Amino acid sequence: MFRTQQQFITQDLAKKMVFLTGPRQVGKTYLAQEIAKGFQKSVYLNYDYFEDRDIIKNAGWLLDTELLILDELHKMEGWKNYLKGVYDTKPGNLKITVTGSARLDMLRRSGDSMAGRFFNHRLNPFSLVELPGNAEKNLERLITRGGFPEPYLAETEDEANRWRMQYVDGLIRNDILDFEKIHDFKAIQLTLEMLRHRVGSSLSFTSLARDIHCSPNTIKRYVEILEALFIIFRITPYHRNIARSLLKEPKIYFYDTGMVKGDEGVRFENLVACCLLKHLNAIEDYEGKRAELKYLRTKEKKEVDFALVVEDRPISLVETKLSDVTVSPTLKYFNRKYGFSAIQVIKNLRQERISDLVELRKGVNFLKTLKL
């Protein structure tokens, strides 16, 4: 499956290192190896393999290597300083790609000594714009299977479900230990299970803590870990005062729409959230503009599902509906009061139109217009 980002990564390799980050099994290694086909001499080294580990530690690849792909490097002690040294002393012909998940994404945000030496590319699950063939059928499959390659391409629903169960269990039992020692796996699994039923709703750590019988701070830490592992992402209300926004209750969505427990409308909302996040990641990674996915909520409880915020200003408001063609009063309110562009995305819509300055867009058509 061709990934749109391949061309951007190839271009950036001529300038700096490329960090390819994102959830596990989203296709980072596959994409890196597809890019390697454009080089005469490439080397793929995975720190999990003992033979590769020795080559990495000793910088033992051949001098005529054109592309070096380093996978799972974050498991190596002192890997940041190691990578900085490799990059600063590399021959001019060597291009470097580093693939990874949570640890590399944390480095991207940490602003340490690697600054100025790499471009970051975030690889997310499939979006509708990436998929060839019948868009309507692809949309239905994304809603039920999610956009991770293996379950999306699986021959049966049972195969997709088996992948999902093993995937999440493996992340919780193995990768969580990379963050801190957590012995109560049952509590974090219960937290995850309850979040699957609360997609798109404001999340109260206190309420969730009561249900799981632990402290709100513990729940907050669990949510942070699940977010760092790219299982969930949270969005906070937009406010010009960022500190006030961070104090508001977040909403939770899953990178894997197939994990969502809810009706078709909730799953459609989750899929739109994933596609919007991917769209904004592309604006940030490839246009160099600060871009965030937020939502709007006033003290009077007027709420809009999503606000696309670029350079600290909403460029568009998006409300999702399964079949309701009645224009959202809240969209009309924000459009009239602040002039924000307003779009109501409806999965089952016969005819697109504008009503009260709000665009009513068919789900499949709207999602096809997004970047990546």
Helices and strands as residue ranges (DSSP letters): H 6-13, E 17-21, H 28-36, E 42-46, H 50-57, E 67-71, G 73-75, H 79-89, E 95-100, H 102-110, E 118-122, G 128-130, H 135-145, H 149-153, H 157-174, G 175-178, H 185-195, H 205-212, H 216-228, E 232-235, H 242-247, E 251-254, G 257-259, H 264-287, E 291-297, E 303-310, E 313-321, H 329-338, E 342-346, E 353-355, E 358-362, H 363-368
